[in-house]
Amino acid sequence: MLPDPSLQRTIDRLTDSPACFALYRLPWTDEPVLVLQEGGEAEQPASLHALNGKTGFVLTPFAFGQGHPAVLIRPDRIANDWASISEVLAAYADGGNPHCPSSTPEAAGPAAPDEVTAKASYYLAFHRFIRPLQQRELLKLVLSRTAVHPLEEGFSPTAAFVRACNSYPRMMVSLCHTPATGTWMGSTPEIMLSGQGKQWSTVALAGTMPIQDDYEPGEWSRKNQEEQALVAEYIRRILKKKVSKVDEKGPYTARAGQLVHLKTDFRFALKHTEQLGDLLEELYPTPAVCGLPKQEAYEYILAHEGYDRRYYAGLIGWLDPQGDTHLYVNLRCMHLSGTTATLYAGGGIMPTSTAATEWEETKEKMKTMGKILGEPSR
C-alpha cells in the first residue's frame, strides 16, 4: 500500500516543522513504521551510555560534542502501516497541533562544488590519510566525503522514501526529522545492534565491489579481505569481553543495492538489556566507519578529514531494551535542506589503497541515494 497524496503532503510538511518524528522500514518487511513525538524537543543524550534503559527512535552523530546533538524521539504515537499512519497524523493535525504547518517555505541549501574541485579536495584528504597508514602509525582509516545535489521543484521526501523502500528491500530505510538535527534520509545495510530478550546480533560489514550487469563479482581483493578481517576481529574482541558465547557466520558476500560487501554475522546472548548503551559505547564506532586503533583513528579523522560528518556514520533506529531493538549505522544517507540534498559516502583506506579506486567507490555508494533522487552521482 502506498500513501495517498494527502498523507504524502502531510508527512512532507512535517519535515519543515518543529515536529520530531521518524518514518522507517526494516529489511524484508512491507510496511513502514512511524514514531511521533507529541510536542516538545527530542531528548538529547550526552553519550551512548546515556541510552541505558531508554526507549525511542535514536539518531546520533559520528562525533558527540561537536555541535550536533544525539536525539531520542519519544514514542508518544507509533503506527505500523500507511493506514494507521494516516489515522495518527490526521488526529495529530485535527488536534490543532502547531507542528503541522499549511505550507513549507523553502530555504537555500549549500552550493554544489564542481566535480573537479570536489575530486581535488578528496585526493588531498586521501594523501593525508594514506601517510600514517604507510608509515604504520595506524592500521586502517575511513575517509568520507559529501556531494550536493539540487532537488527538483516539488521534491517530496515521502515519495523518495517510498522509492527507496521499493528499490532496496535488503536495507533499513529511514526518514528522520527533528529541529535539532534537520531532515535525514538513508538506506543502510549495516546493523549495529539488533535483537530482543536474550537473543542479539551485530555484523562486521566491510569491503565493497559494484555489481556489473546484475552479476555479483566473485573474487575479493586482498585489500577488501584484510579490511573486513580487521572489522570482524575488532567486534569479536569486544563481544568476548562482554558476553560468554558468540556464534559467528562468515565472511560471505552480501548484496546492498548495486553493491556487494563482505559480511560476518555475530549472534550472542545478553543478560542485562537495560545496559544496551554500555555495549554500544564499546562497539561504536567500529573500524567499518572509523579505523584502528579506534581512539587514534577517531581523533585523526576529526582532525584531518576536512569536513563535518554530522550524522553520517552515526547510529539510527529503534531502541527498546524491553522489546525489539533495531539500531543501524547511518550509511548511504543524505541531509535534506531547502532545495538541496547533501549525500554522504566513505570507504576504508588501507596501506595499499589508491585515491582513484577509493573515489570511484564513494561514487558507487552515493548512487544508492542518487537513484531515488533521479539524478546521477558524481
VEXDRENPA-285766 format. One record per residue (C-alpha): residue number from 1; residue in three letters; chain; x, y, z. Coordinates in pm, 1 decimal, always signed. Each point is the difference from the previous one (the first is absolute). Last residue first. Layout:
NODE  tordo  voke  tike         X         Y         Z
NODE    NUM   ala     A         X         Y         Z
...
// end
This chain:
NODE  tordo  voke  tike         X         Y         Z
NODE    378   arg     A   +2934.3   +1249.9    -904.9
NODE    377   ser     A    -332.9    -169.1     +47.0
NODE    376   pro     A    -259.0      +3.7    -281.1
NODE    375   glu     A    -346.0    +137.0     +75.9
NODE    374   gly     A    -341.9    -159.0     +56.4
NODE    373   leu     A      +4.3     +86.2    +367.8
NODE    372   ile     A     -64.2    -366.8     +81.1
NODE    371   lys     A    +301.0     -95.7    -208.9
NODE    370   gly     A    +225.4    +258.1    +162.7
NODE    369   met     A     -57.0    -165.1    +337.5
NODE    368   thr     A    +152.4    -333.3    -100.9
NODE    367   lys     A    +215.0    +170.3    -264.6
NODE    366   met     A    +202.0    +151.0    +283.0
NODE    365   lys     A    +156.7    -339.6     +65.2
NODE    364   glu     A    +125.5     -28.3    -357.0
NODE    363   lys     A    +151.7    +347.7     +13.3
NODE    362   thr     A    +167.4     -80.0    +332.1
NODE    361   glu     A    +156.4    -310.4    -157.7
NODE    360   glu     A    +121.4    +201.5    -297.8
NODE    359   trp     A    +187.3    +236.0    +231.0
NODE    358   glu     A    +154.2    -299.7    +180.0
NODE    357   thr     A    +129.8    -146.2    -324.2
NODE    356   ala     A    +148.2    +330.5    -118.1
NODE    355   ala     A    +163.7     +75.7    +334.8
NODE    354   thr     A    +174.9    -335.9     +20.8
NODE    353   ser     A      -8.0    -240.3    +295.5
NODE    352   thr     A    +297.4    -224.9     +86.1
NODE    351   pro     A     +55.2    +146.4    +349.3
NODE    350   met     A    -372.9     -38.5     +76.2
NODE    349   ile     A    -277.1    +259.5     -31.1
NODE    348   gly     A    -356.0    -112.5     +73.7
NODE    347   gly     A    -270.6    +181.0    -190.9
NODE    346   gly     A    -235.7    +290.9     +31.5
NODE    345   ala     A    -331.1    +139.4    -115.9
NODE    344   tyr     A    -223.2    +299.1     +70.8
NODE    343   leu     A    -263.1    +176.7    -211.4
NODE    342   thr     A    -105.1    +359.9     +57.8
NODE    341   ala     A    -347.5     +59.9    -141.6
NODE    340   thr     A     -99.2    +345.3    -121.6
NODE    339   thr     A    -305.9    +224.5     -35.4
NODE    338   gly     A     -61.9     +67.6    +368.9
NODE    337   ser     A    +220.3    -235.0    +200.2
NODE    336   leu     A     -13.5    -377.8     -32.7
NODE    335   his     A    +295.2    -184.1    +154.5
NODE    334   met     A     +94.9    -322.9    -173.3
NODE    333   cys     A     +75.2    -360.3     +86.7
NODE    332   arg     A    +167.3    -306.9    -143.4
NODE    331   leu     A    +119.8     -76.0    +357.5
NODE    330   asn     A    -160.0     +75.8    +336.3
NODE    329   val     A    +121.2    -304.0    +196.1
NODE    328   tyr     A    -300.1    -200.4    +111.9
NODE    327   leu     A    -196.2     -57.5    +321.2
NODE    326   his     A    -294.9    -240.1      +5.3
NODE    325   thr     A    -116.1     -76.1    +354.5
NODE    324   asp     A    -305.9    -212.4     +77.2
NODE    323   gly     A    -150.6      -1.1    +349.4
NODE    322   gln     A    +108.4     +82.8    +355.3
NODE    321   pro     A    +326.0    +170.2    -101.8
NODE    320   asp     A    -184.5    +204.5    -266.2
NODE    319   leu     A    +206.9    +194.7    -253.9
NODE    318   trp     A    -118.8     +64.2    -356.5
NODE    317   gly     A    +237.9    +132.8    -260.5
NODE    316   ile     A    +300.3    +213.8     -85.4
NODE    315   leu     A    +362.2      +2.0    +108.6
NODE    314   gly     A    +267.7    +232.6    -136.9
NODE    313   ala     A    +180.4     -62.9    -328.6
NODE    312   tyr     A    -137.2    +325.4    -147.4
NODE    311   tyr     A    -167.6    +200.6    +275.2
NODE    310   arg     A    +233.8    +303.2     -17.7
NODE    309   arg     A    +296.8    -113.2    -211.5
NODE    308   asp     A    +163.8    +342.8     +34.0
NODE    307   tyr     A    +271.0     +75.3    -258.6
NODE    306   gly     A    +376.5     -20.6     -54.1
NODE    305   glu     A     +68.7    -362.5     +84.7
NODE    304   his     A    +309.5    +105.8    +196.2
NODE    303   ala     A     -76.1     +83.4    +364.2
NODE    302   leu     A    -325.4    -186.9     +52.1
NODE    301   ile     A    +127.5    -296.4    -199.3
NODE    300   tyr     A    +327.5     -10.7    +194.8
NODE    299   glu     A    -184.4      +5.0    +332.5
NODE    298   tyr     A    -213.3    -298.3    -101.4
NODE    297   ala     A    +301.1    -188.6    -135.8
NODE    296   glu     A    +192.0     +48.6    +325.9
NODE    295   gln     A    -300.3    -108.4    +206.5
NODE    294   lys     A     -77.6    -310.4    -205.0
NODE    293   pro     A    +344.5    -137.4     -81.6
NODE    292   leu     A    -120.6     -52.4    -263.8
NODE    291   gly     A    -257.1    +166.7    -222.9
NODE    290   cys     A    -324.7    +197.7      +1.8
NODE    289   val     A    -303.7    -112.1    -200.0
NODE    288   ala     A     +64.1    -373.9     -43.7
NODE    287   pro     A    +260.8     +14.8    +278.6
NODE    286   thr     A    -292.7      +1.9    +244.7
NODE    285   pro     A    -117.5    +322.7    +157.8
NODE    284   tyr     A    -160.4    -127.0    +213.7
NODE    283   leu     A     +37.1    -341.0    +162.7
NODE    282   glu     A     +91.3    +100.4    +355.2
NODE    281   glu     A    -241.2    +294.6     +23.5
NODE    280   leu     A    -270.7    -216.4    -157.4
NODE    279   leu     A     +50.4    -259.4    +273.1
NODE    278   asp     A     -36.2    +264.8    +271.3
NODE    277   gly     A    -310.8    +141.8    -169.0
NODE    276   leu     A    -158.3    -346.0      -2.1
NODE    275   gln     A      +8.8      -4.6    +380.8
NODE    274   glu     A    -369.4     -70.7     +67.0
NODE    273   thr     A     +50.1    -311.5    -209.9
NODE    272   his     A    +182.9    -172.0    +282.7
NODE    271   lys     A     +40.0    -371.1     -71.9
NODE    270   leu     A    +104.7     +23.1    -362.8
NODE    269   ala     A     +35.6    -300.2    -232.3
NODE    268   phe     A    +205.5      -6.7    -320.9
NODE    267   arg     A     -15.3      -4.0    -378.5
NODE    266   phe     A    +276.7    +137.2    -223.3
NODE    265   asp     A     -43.3     +15.8    -378.5
NODE    264   thr     A    +295.8     +60.9    -231.5
NODE    263   lys     A     -40.7    +197.3    -321.2
NODE    262   leu     A    +207.3     +77.6    -306.8
NODE    261   his     A    -178.6    +259.0    -210.7
NODE    260   val     A    -187.7     +10.8    -329.0
NODE    259   leu     A    -125.0    +307.7    -180.1
NODE    258   gln     A    -294.3     +82.6    -225.7
NODE    257   gly     A    -243.5      +7.9    +292.4
NODE    256   ala     A    +161.8    -177.9    +293.7
NODE    255   arg     A    +106.1    -358.0     -79.9
NODE    254   ala     A    +182.3    -222.7    +245.8
NODE    253   thr     A    +309.5    -209.8     -74.0
NODE    252   tyr     A    +107.0    -224.6    +286.1
NODE    251   pro     A    +235.6     +30.9    +296.0
NODE    250   gly     A    -152.9    -178.1    +165.2
NODE    249   lys     A    -209.8    -130.8    +287.0
NODE    248   glu     A     +85.4     +46.2    +367.3
NODE    247   asp     A    -169.0    -122.3    +316.1
NODE    246   val     A    +120.2    +184.1    +310.4
NODE    245   lys     A      -1.1    -138.1    +353.0
NODE    244   ser     A     +81.2    +155.3    +338.6
NODE    243   val     A     -82.3    +364.6     -68.9
NODE    242   lys     A    +168.5    +336.8     +59.4
NODE    241   lys     A    +375.1     -55.3     -41.6
NODE    240   lys     A     -49.0    -256.4    -277.3
NODE    239   leu     A    -229.8    +249.9    -171.7
NODE    238   ile     A    +269.7    +265.9     -22.3
NODE    237   arg     A    +259.8    -240.8    -142.5
NODE    236   arg     A    -234.9    -142.3    -264.7
NODE    235   ile     A    -105.6    +350.8    -102.4
NODE    234   tyr     A    +363.9    +104.2     -53.7
NODE    233   glu     A     +85.5    -326.2    -174.6
NODE    232   ala     A    -290.9     +41.3    -242.1
NODE    231   val     A     +98.6    +358.0     -88.1
NODE    230   leu     A    +363.3     -92.7     -60.1
NODE    229   ala     A     -99.9    -304.5    -206.4
NODE    228   gln     A    -221.6    +215.9    -222.4
NODE    227   glu     A    +287.9    +231.0     -86.7
NODE    226   glu     A    +233.8    -290.9     -61.7
NODE    225   gln     A    -246.8    -163.9    -237.9
NODE    224   asn     A     -61.3    +326.0    -186.8
NODE    223   lys     A    +373.6     +66.7     -40.9
NODE    222   arg     A     +66.6    -359.6    -107.1
NODE    221   ser     A    -250.4     +41.6    -280.8
NODE    220   trp     A    -328.4    -188.6      +0.5
NODE    219   glu     A     -86.1    -233.2    -287.9
NODE    218   gly     A    -360.9     -78.9     -86.4
NODE    217   pro     A    -161.8    +310.6    -142.0
NODE    216   glu     A    -382.9      +5.4     +20.5
NODE    215   tyr     A    -167.9     +13.0    -339.1
NODE    214   asp     A    -275.0    +260.1     -55.4
NODE    213   asp     A    +186.6    +150.9    -297.1
NODE    212   gln     A    +297.3     +71.5    +228.4
NODE    211   ile     A     -55.5     +11.7    +375.6
NODE    210   pro     A    +241.1    +239.4    +168.8
NODE    209   met     A    +257.7    -121.0    +253.7
NODE    208   thr     A     +39.1     +92.1    +366.5
NODE    207   gly     A    +193.3    -128.6    +301.1
NODE    206   ala     A    -140.2     +32.6    +349.1
NODE    205   leu     A    -298.2    -116.1    +203.0
NODE    204   ala     A     +56.8    -158.6    +339.6
NODE    203   val     A    -339.8     -78.3    +142.2
NODE    202   thr     A    -202.4     +16.5    +321.6
NODE    201   ser     A    -240.8    -234.9    +171.3
NODE    200   trp     A    -212.1     -53.7    +308.4
NODE    199   gln     A    -211.4    -272.3    +162.0
NODE    198   lys     A     -55.4     +44.3    +375.8
NODE    197   gly     A    -325.4    +193.7     -19.3
NODE    196   gln     A      -1.0    +184.8    -332.2
NODE    195   gly     A    +242.5     +57.3    -282.5
NODE    194   ser     A    +200.3    +236.7    -215.3
NODE    193   leu     A    +319.6    +197.5     +50.1
NODE    192   met     A    +212.0    +184.3    -256.2
NODE    191   ile     A    -162.0    -138.4    -313.1
NODE    190   glu     A    +150.5    +121.1    -327.5
NODE    189   pro     A    -202.7      +1.7    -324.6
NODE    188   thr     A    -111.0    +364.3     +11.4
NODE    187   ser     A    -255.6    +183.2    -209.4
NODE    186   gly     A      -8.4    +362.0    +111.9
NODE    185   met     A    -193.5    +319.3     +57.6
NODE    184   trp     A     +81.4    +284.6    +234.6
NODE    183   thr     A    -199.0    +315.0     +78.9
NODE    182   gly     A    +131.5    +260.6    +244.2
NODE    181   thr     A    +186.9    -111.2    +309.8
NODE    180   ala     A    -120.5    +232.1    +277.9
NODE    179   pro     A    -335.8     +82.0    -162.2
NODE    178   thr     A     -69.9    -373.1     -25.4
NODE    177   his     A     -48.0    -212.8    -310.0
NODE    176   cys     A     +65.8    -361.2     -98.2
NODE    175   leu     A     -73.1    -181.8    -324.9
NODE    174   ser     A    +131.6    -355.6      +9.3
NODE    173   val     A     +61.6    -308.2    -213.2
NODE    172   met     A    +156.7    -312.4    +153.9
NODE    171   met     A    +141.6    -195.5    -291.8
NODE    170   arg     A     -64.9    -331.0    -175.9
NODE    169   pro     A    -317.8    +122.2    -174.1
NODE    168   tyr     A    +191.8    +282.9    -168.7
NODE    167   ser     A    -180.2    +137.1    -305.8
NODE    166   asn     A    -360.3     -11.7    +126.7
NODE    165   cys     A     +86.6    +140.5    +342.1
NODE    164   ala     A    +223.3    +263.4    -161.0
NODE    163   arg     A    -279.4    +105.2    -235.6
NODE    162   val     A    -237.6     +27.5    +298.5
NODE    161   phe     A    +245.7    +222.7    +186.0
NODE    160   ala     A     +43.5    +216.1    -311.1
NODE    159   ala     A    -379.7     +42.0     -16.8
NODE    158   thr     A      +1.0    +104.4    +366.3
NODE    157   pro     A    +283.0    +248.1     -51.0
NODE    156   ser     A    -201.6    +162.6    -282.2
NODE    155   phe     A    +180.6    +221.0    -250.5
NODE    154   gly     A    -237.5    +262.5    -144.3
NODE    153   glu     A    +271.5    +172.7    -197.2
NODE    152   glu     A    +286.8    -241.0     -56.2
NODE    151   leu     A    +260.2     -24.4    +269.1
NODE    150   pro     A    +352.9    +126.6     -59.3
NODE    149   his     A    +270.6    -250.9     +94.3
NODE    148   val     A    +292.9     +60.5    +236.1
NODE    147   ala     A    +271.8    -265.3     +28.9
NODE    146   thr     A    +166.8     -92.4    +327.0
NODE    145   arg     A    +318.1    -177.4    +108.8
NODE    144   ser     A    +129.5    -292.3    +202.3
NODE    143   leu     A    +336.4    -148.1     +97.7
NODE    142   val     A     +12.0    -302.5    +228.3
NODE    141   leu     A    +340.0     -75.2    +152.2
NODE    140   lys     A    +187.9    -327.9     +52.4
NODE    139   leu     A    +306.4    -138.8    +173.9
NODE    138   leu     A    +142.9    +325.0    +137.7
NODE    137   glu     A    +358.4    +122.1     +59.6
NODE    136   arg     A    +122.7    -252.4    -251.9
NODE    135   gln     A    +175.1    +263.2    -214.6
NODE    134   gln     A    -215.3    -108.5    -292.9
NODE    133   leu     A    -308.7     +42.1    +215.6
NODE    132   pro     A    +107.5    +334.3    +146.3
NODE    131   arg     A     +52.3    +134.9    -356.4
NODE    130   ile     A    -312.9    -142.1    -164.2
NODE    129   phe     A    -237.7    +234.6    +182.7
NODE    128   arg     A    +160.2    +332.7     -90.7
NODE    127   his     A     +37.1    -124.5    -357.0
NODE    126   phe     A    -369.7     -88.3      -6.5
NODE    125   ala     A     -94.8    +345.3    +130.2
NODE    124   leu     A    +184.2    +163.5    -289.6
NODE    123   tyr     A    -165.5    -241.0    -242.8
NODE    122   tyr     A    -343.1     +83.0    +142.8
NODE    121   ser     A     +53.0    +374.8     -44.8
NODE    120   ala     A    +115.6     -51.7    -358.7
NODE    119   lys     A    -306.0    -215.1     -69.3
NODE    118   ala     A    -239.7    +261.5    +135.2
NODE    117   thr     A    +166.5    +278.8    -197.9
NODE    116   val     A      -4.7    -197.4    -325.8
NODE    115   glu     A    -356.1    -116.1     +67.1
NODE    114   asp     A    -137.5    +352.4     +32.1
NODE    113   pro     A     -93.5    +116.7    +349.0
NODE    112   ala     A    -373.2      -7.4     +88.7
NODE    111   ala     A    -125.0    +295.7    +199.4
NODE    110   pro     A    -157.5     -63.4    +338.4
NODE    109   gly     A    -377.9     +24.9     +33.2
NODE    108   ala     A    -225.2    +299.8     -60.4
NODE    107   ala     A    -311.6      -1.7    +210.5
NODE    106   glu     A    -341.3    -119.9    -111.6
NODE    105   pro     A    -314.8    +100.6    +183.0
NODE    104   thr     A    -219.2    -301.7     +75.6
NODE    103   ser     A    -372.1     +72.7     +20.0
NODE    102   ser     A    -293.6     -83.4    +221.1
NODE    101   pro     A    +219.2     -64.6    +301.7
NODE    100   cys     A     -53.8    -314.6    +210.0
NODE     99   his     A    +205.1     +56.4    +317.2
NODE     98   pro     A    -254.6    +243.5    +136.2
NODE     97   asn     A    -227.0    -287.9    +100.6
NODE     96   gly     A    -363.3    +102.6     -35.3
NODE     95   gly     A    -116.7    -340.3    +114.6
NODE     94   asp     A    -112.6     -67.9    -353.9
NODE     93   ala     A    +366.5      -9.2    -107.4
NODE     92   tyr     A    +102.5    -272.5    +245.4
NODE     91   ala     A    -325.8    -188.6     -54.5
NODE     90   ala     A     +65.5      -0.7    -374.6
NODE     89   leu     A    +362.7     -98.7     +64.3
NODE     88   val     A    -100.3    -303.7    +204.0
NODE     87   glu     A    -270.5    -110.0    -244.7
NODE     86   ser     A    +229.4     +31.8    -303.6
NODE     85   ile     A    +275.0    -193.0    +177.6
NODE     84   ser     A    -250.3    -277.6     +76.4
NODE     83   ala     A     -92.4     -28.8    -366.5
NODE     82   trp     A    +363.2     +21.5    -111.0
NODE     81   asp     A    +113.9    -278.0    +232.4
NODE     80   asn     A    +147.8     -41.9    +349.4
NODE     79   ala     A     -96.6    +309.6    +198.1
NODE     78   ile     A    +171.8    +115.6    +320.0
NODE     77   arg     A    -108.9    +307.4    +197.2
NODE     76   asp     A    +168.5    +145.0    +308.9
NODE     75   pro     A    +322.0    -175.8    -100.1
NODE     74   arg     A    +250.9    +255.9    +134.6
NODE     73   ile     A    +257.6     +86.7    -263.9
NODE     72   leu     A    +349.0     -46.9    +143.4
NODE     71   val     A    +244.5    +250.0    -144.1
NODE     70   ala     A    +378.4     +20.5     -14.3
NODE     69   pro     A    +113.5    +358.0     -19.6
NODE     68   his     A    +202.3    +156.1    -282.8
NODE     67   gly     A    +249.7    +260.4    +123.5
NODE     66   gln     A    +310.0    -220.9     +27.4
NODE     65   gly     A     -76.3    -145.8    +342.8
NODE     64   phe     A     -70.3    -349.8    -126.3
NODE     63   ala     A    +172.6     -89.6    -325.0
NODE     62   phe     A    -164.0    -226.0    -259.1
NODE     61   pro     A    -332.1    +156.6     +87.9
NODE     60   thr     A    -287.0    -191.4    +162.2
NODE     59   leu     A    -356.0     -68.0    -113.3
NODE     58   val     A    -213.9    -216.2    +226.8
NODE     57   phe     A    -371.2     -85.1      -9.5
NODE     56   gly     A    -135.7     -74.9    +343.7
NODE     55   thr     A     +54.4    -196.5    +319.8
NODE     54   lys     A    +268.4     +67.8    +261.3
NODE     53   gly     A    +139.4    -240.2    +263.2
NODE     52   asn     A    +361.1     +87.0     -79.3
NODE     51   leu     A      +5.0    +264.7    -275.7
NODE     50   ala     A    +218.9    +226.9    +217.5
NODE     49   his     A    +292.8    -236.4     -58.2
NODE     48   leu     A     -18.4     +99.2    -368.4
NODE     47   ser     A     +84.0    +352.5    +105.0
NODE     46   ala     A    -157.9    +337.9     +82.5
NODE     45   pro     A    -353.3    -118.1     -73.9
NODE     44   gln     A    -212.1    +276.8    -159.3
NODE     43   glu     A    -370.9     -57.3     +64.4
NODE     42   ala     A    -216.8    +116.9    -286.2
NODE     41   glu     A    -149.7    +345.1     +37.2
NODE     40   gly     A    -358.7     +50.3    +102.8
NODE     39   gly     A    -321.7    -119.7    -154.8
NODE     38   glu     A    -156.5    -332.0     -82.3
NODE     37   gln     A    +294.2    -215.3    -102.2
NODE     36   leu     A     -71.9    -220.4    -299.0
NODE     35   val     A    +149.8    -337.6     -94.0
NODE     34   leu     A    -139.0    -120.9    -333.4
NODE     33   val     A     +65.9    -353.8    -124.8
NODE     32   pro     A      -0.1     -97.7    -367.5
NODE     31   glu     A    -159.4    -317.2    -137.6
NODE     30   asp     A    +134.3    -269.1    -231.1
NODE     29   thr     A    +286.7    -160.1    +190.6
NODE     28   trp     A    +316.4    -155.6    -142.3
NODE     27   pro     A    +226.7    +257.6    +160.8
NODE     26   leu     A    -161.0    +237.7    +254.5
NODE     25   arg     A    -203.2    +300.8    -106.0
NODE     24   tyr     A     +27.6    +340.7    +162.0
NODE     23   leu     A    -187.7    +324.4     +61.0
NODE     22   ala     A    +138.3    +211.7    +281.6
NODE     21   phe     A    -155.3    +295.6    +176.8
NODE     20   cys     A     +72.0    +319.4    +193.0
NODE     19   ala     A    -218.2    +292.7    -107.5
NODE     18   pro     A    +126.0    +360.5      -9.2
NODE     17   ser     A     -86.1     +18.8    -372.0
NODE     16   asp     A    +155.7     -42.9    -342.4
NODE     15   thr     A     +12.2    -379.8      -8.6
NODE     14   leu     A    -354.7      -5.6    +135.6
NODE     13   arg     A    -122.3    +159.4    -321.1
NODE     12   asp     A    +120.8    -299.2    -201.8
NODE     11   ile     A    -185.7    -233.8    +234.1
NODE     10   thr     A    -325.5    +190.5     -55.7
NODE      9   arg     A     +54.4     +21.8    -376.1
NODE      8   gln     A     +46.7    -377.2     -24.7
NODE      7   leu     A    -311.4     -56.0    +210.7
NODE      6   ser     A    -205.5    +212.6    -238.8
NODE      5   pro     A    +148.8    -165.5    -307.1
NODE      4   asp     A     -92.2    -349.8    +122.8
NODE      3   pro     A    +276.5    -203.0    +161.2
NODE      2   leu     A     +84.6    -323.6    -182.1
NODE      1   met     A    -126.4    -346.9     +88.1
// end
